[in-house]
Amino acid sequence: MKMLSIIGALLLVLGVLSFIVPVPQREDHSVKIGDAKIGVETQTSKMLPPAVGIVLVGAGALALVAGLRKK
């Protein structure tokens, strides 16, 4: 399989996964006074914007087709 086809398939899979799998995000809200540290750590999961997935799927499809057509 050609390199462009492999990259296209990889981008296509990443684009589909961007619609399904949330990205974990961790925030640390703390105050440090001397040696003492008081804080709260929050964890959230956010989905990527749909435009990112659309661009990845489109680029993957174009690269896959270009890799298969190129001889």
Residue pairs with C-beta under 8 A, 6 or more apart in sequence:
1 67
2 67
2 68
2 70
3 67
4 63
4 64
4 66
4 67
4 70
5 63
5 64
5 67
5 68
6 67
7 63
7 67
8 59
8 60
8 61
8 62
8 63
8 64
8 65
8 66
8 67
9 60
9 64
10 60
11 56
11 57
11 59
11 60
11 63
12 56
12 57
12 60
12 61
12 64
13 60
14 56
14 60
15 53
15 54
15 55
15 56
15 57
15 58
15 59
15 60
16 53
16 57
18 48
18 52
18 53
18 56
19 47
19 50
19 53
22 45
22 46
22 47
23 45
23 46
23 47
23 48
24 43
24 44
24 45
25 43
25 44
25 45
25 46
26 41
26 42
26 43
27 41
27 42
27 43
27 44
28 39
28 40
28 41
29 39
29 40
29 41
29 42
30 37
30 38
30 39
30 40
30 41
31 37
31 38
31 39
32 38
